[in-house]
């Protein structure tokens, strides 16, 4: 059979039937612990992913559009952060991912900064504006008082306050701010020494080297399973180093989906009921350098997304078509 040029709906009937049954049965099983025990090498999801990409070239934009609706509502539940600002920030992150076009070498450092900045952009803008307004009010009150009392020192102090206002936003911003050694972070739920701010910055900066960029390009142009392994390992290590003040897990899960997009791999999201499984795999990788569970977890999540954002919609289209013909 030749490779399909669109998605399952336009595929050969044999391909459509095979993938519909295979992915639906897999999706309905939902017994991750059982699957891990019976398939420690994750051969089932690896083979399913390989077969899918050998026969189908999915419409990524369609899948991302469906994904966004579910992801933004569930991501906050995974980290138990559900403020309006954070949900809006996640939406901006996926606007960026949806519009992203690879025109030059992919730079993990730059894309991490972009994603973290957008994640916090709503909060930073609101907080910065309120903070600056309050500073200006306080400085202007000083000026008024200085004029009334003819206090030259107070007047100079107020003028100095106004000059410093322009620097205030950089001091209170979270987004895109790489932590220093003085800024403490914690990785909730895990007892581990977090690398220093300097070490975290060095690790993140290392991805701008020509060697790392060339390594990424080799992986991107190579085997799809090797590429998935590589992306999950890199983003897991970045979570371990916690380079940003806040939002590291959300930032690097989003980075993972951006990396997946470059290979036309569907975006994935973690359901609240999968939170413990995800964190167990993540912590095993961070504590013991055992990446098997977290990589396997993402194999299964990719299969889930293939079903949810391509197979299931295709089945629904087919049902409507059959119903229309019957009428």
N, C-alpha and C positions, 0 to 999 in steps of 0.2 A: 504493500500500500504506500502511496506517496504521502508526503507531509502535507498537512492541512494548512491553508493560508489564512484562516480566520480563527474561528473557535469551534466548539463542539457542534453548534447548531448547523454549521455549514460543512460538517465533516461527513465522511463515509458512514453509512448506516451501521456498518459493523463496528467501526471505531466508537461511534456514539453509544451503541448498546453496551459494548464492553466497558467503557469508562463509566457509564451511568450506573451499571450494576456494581462494579468494583468499588467505586468511590462512595456510593450510597451505603453499601454494606460496611465499609470501613468507618464511615462517618457515624453510622448508627451504633457501632460497637461501643465507642466512648469508654472503653475499659483500659486506660493507659497503663495502670499498674500490671494488669494481666499481660498486655502486649509487651511491656518491657521485660517481664520475666521469661516469656516464651520466645522472644525475638531480640536477644541482647545486642545483636549486631545491626538491628533495625533494617533488615533486608527487605521487609515488606514495604515500608514507606519509600525506601530508596528506589526499589524497582518500580513502584507506582509513579514516582516523580520522573524517573528516566523514561518510562513508557509514554507518559503524558507529553513530555517535551519532544519525544521522537515523532509523535503523530499530530500534535496540536500546537499551533502558534496562537496563544490566547490573546484576546483584546484586553491589554492591561488597563487602559483607561476606564473601560466599563467595570472591571473588577474593583478598581480603586474607588470609583464613585459609590459602589455598594458598600465597600469596606468602611469608608469614612463614617457613614451613619451609625454603624455598630461600634466602631472603635472609639470614637470620641465619648460615647456614653459609658463604655466599659473600662477604658483606661484609668479613669479616676477611681474606679472601684478597686482596681488591682493595687494601686498605691494608697488607696483610701484618702485621696485628695480630690475633692469634688467642688472646688470653688468655681464660680462663673468665669473668673479671669483665667484660670488654668484650662478650663474646657475651651474657651475661646483661643487661648494660646496653642492648644493642640490642633485646633482647626486651622490656624495660620501655618503651623508646621506642615500639615498635609496639603494645604494650598501650595506650599513651596515644593513638596515632593511631586504633586500632580503636574506642576508646571515645569519641573526640572528637565532640562535637555543637556545631555552630555556633549559638550563641544570641545573639551580638552581633557587632559589627564584628571582623573578623579582624585581629590585631595581630602583625605579623611579629617585632617586638622580643620580646614576651612569649612567643610560641611558640618562638622560637630559644632563649631562656633555659630554658624548660621542657624542650626536647629535649636540650640540652647537659647540663642537670642530671641528667636521667634516664640519659643515656648513661654518665655517670661515677658514678652513685649507688651501685652495688655496690662499686666501688673506694673511693669516698670514705668510705662507712660503715665498711668494713673497716679502711682505713688510719687513719681518725680514731679508731676504738675502740682499736686497738692502740697508737696514739701516746699517747692519753690515759691508758691503763692504765700505760704505761711512765713517763709523767710523774708519775702519782700514786704509783707505787712509789718513784720517786726522791725525791719530796717527803716521803713518809712515812719513808723511811730517814733523811733529814735531821732530821726531827722526833725520831725515836728517838735519833739521835746527839746532838742538842742537849740532850735530857733527861738523857742519861747524863753528858754533859760540862758540863751547866748553862751552855751557850753561848747567851745570849739573842739575839745577832745571828744565829746560825745558825737559831734557831727562827723569828725574824721573816722570814728569807730563805725558809724552807720554807713559811711561811704565805703569803707573797707568790707563791711558785710555784703553790700551790694555787688562788689567786685568778685566776692567769693561764691556768689550764687551760681555762676556759670559752671563751677566745679562740683556743685552739690550732686548733680544727676549721676556723675560717674561714681560717686561714693556710695550711692544707695542702689545702684542698678544690680540686679541679679543676673540677668541674661547675658551670656557670652563672657562672664567674668570668671577667669581662671583663678582659683584660690591661691593665696600665698601660704607660707608656712604658719602664719599667725591665725589663719582661718581654719577652724576645726570643722570636720564633717564626720558623719557616722553612716555606716551601712546598716540600716535597720534590720534586726533579726539575726545578725551574725556577729560573733565575737572574733574580730580580726583587727590587726594593726593596719590602719589605712596609710598608704605611702604618703610621704610629706608633700607639701605643695610643690616644691622644686622638682621632686621625682615625678610627680604627676604631670607637671608641665613638660619635662623632658620627654616623657613617654608619649604624650600627645603630639609634641613637636616632631618626634621621630618619624611620624607618618608623612611629613613633607619632604623627606629625603628622597633622592632619585631612586635609591635602592628599594625603598618601600613602595613608591609609586610604580616602579617596574614590576615588583612582585605582585601588586594588586592587578595590574593589567594582564599579567600571565594567568592569574587565577580567573579573572573575568572572561578571558578568551579560552579557558580550558573546560574541563569536565564540570557539569553542573553540580554534582554531589560534592566534589572537592571545593567548589566555590562556596556552597552553602556552609560546609565545615569551616572554611576560612573566615567567612563573614561572622559566623556565630562566635568563633573563638576570639576574633579581634574585638568585637563589641562587648563580650564578656570581660576581657582583660581591661577594657576602658572603664567598665563599671567598677572593677576592682580598684582602679587608680583614683576614681572620684575626682577628676580634674576640675569640675565646676562647683560653685558654691552650693547649688541645689538643682534637683531635677536630672541627676545623672542617669538613672535607669530609664526614665522616659526619653531622655535625649538619645541614648544609644540604642534603645528599641526602635526609635524612629529612624536613626541612622541605618540600622539593619534593614528596615523596609526600603529605604532609599537605595541601599546597596543591592537589595533584591530586585528593585525596579530595573537596574542596569542589565540584569539577566532575564528580564521579563518574568520573574518569579512573583506570584501574587503576594500582596501584603498580608501580614498575619496580625492577629490580636489575641490577647489572653483573656479568657472568660474568668469571671470571679471564682468559679468552682475549680479552675485550674491554677489558681494563684499559688497554692502550697506546692504543687508538682513543679511549677516553674521555679519557685524560689529554692526548692530542694536541689534541683539540677544546677541552678546558678551558684549556690553556695558550695556544692561539691566541686565545681570547677575552680572557684576562687580559693577555697581552703586547701584542696587536695590536688589541684590541677588535673582533676578527672572530668573531662569534657563530654564524656559519653552520654550522660543523661540530658544535659542541656542541648547538645546537638540533636539527639534523638527526639527531644521534645519539639524542636523546631521542624524536624522532618514531618512529624505528625500534624503540626499546625499548618504547614504548607499544604499537606493533603486535605486538611479541613477547609482551607481557603479555596483550593481548587474545586472542591465539591460545592461549597457555599456560594462562590462568586462566579462559577462557570457551569458546573454540572447541574445544580439545582435550578438556576434560571433557565437553562436550556431545556430541562425537563418540563418546566412550567410553560415555556413557549410551545413546546411540542403538544402538550395537553390541550392548550387553547386552540392550536391548529387542528387537532383531531376533533375536538368538540365542534368547531366551526364547520368542518367537513360533514360531520354527522347531522348538523342542523340544516 
